[in-house]
Amino acid sequence: MPRSFSDQEKVEIRARLIAKAIDSMERYGVRKSNVEWIAKATGISKGGFYLFYSAKEELLFDAFLSVQSNVRADLLSGLKKQSSGADEVRFFLEFLFLSFEKYPVLTVLARSEELAALMRGIDPRRQKAESRADDLFFQEIYSDWKRRQIVDGQKAARMAGLPGMALALTLEKELIGTRRFKDTKSLLINGLVRELTDDGS
């Protein structure tokens, strides 16, 4: 019988569970992550784990959302520090690539088999709600640029695929080669900044 926890202990344990779940996904992926390892790394029993989550997938999904929240906060914070519209677009594009390096779990979940393993345990309604929230987050950035005339309406409408483009290239980094990847990324970003803002400086 797992022991009960105080409210403060629950907050601390939940935070550790999230951190260890991220660690586990980065080490082993979704399919090979298991409750026993995460619980032990967190410092609780397997039975104690089920006081917080009914299934492994629920924890891993919460861990993914935690990372996603950090990514969004980092992006918005960085955009506010830029001095011009072109700088904002450049930072945005560079950040898309940087986020996959800073948060490797994102590239793990980009693999179709790993994402499918995670989503099998998540209510489809919750999946759709989070997907809509993600689309809305980026759409608000594009709409803000359109409103401030950083990019025109037609170009803003074509920007939805940029995060996926950055992910696809990042997943092929080894195939491209580290040096060529860096050069290719730079050429791509410079070209997109010019195309989207008519400002290559």
HELIX and SHEET records of a PDB file:
HELIX    1   1 ASP A    7  LYS A   32  1                                  26    
HELIX    2   2 VAL A   35  THR A   42  1                                   8    
HELIX    3   3 LYS A   46  PHE A   49  1                                   4    
HELIX    4   4 LYS A   56  LYS A   80  1                                  25    
HELIX    5   5 GLY A   85  LYS A  102  1                                  18    
HELIX    6   6 VAL A  105  LEU A  109  1                                   5    
HELIX    7   7 SER A  112  MET A  119  1                                   8    
HELIX    8   8 PRO A  124  ARG A  147  1                                  24    
HELIX    9   9 GLY A  153  ALA A  157  1                                   5    
HELIX   10  10 MET A  159  GLY A  161  5                                   3    
HELIX   11  11 LEU A  162  LEU A  171  1                                  10    
HELIX   12  12 LYS A  173  ILE A  176  1                                   4    
HELIX   13  13 THR A  178  THR A  197  1                                  20    
END                                                                             
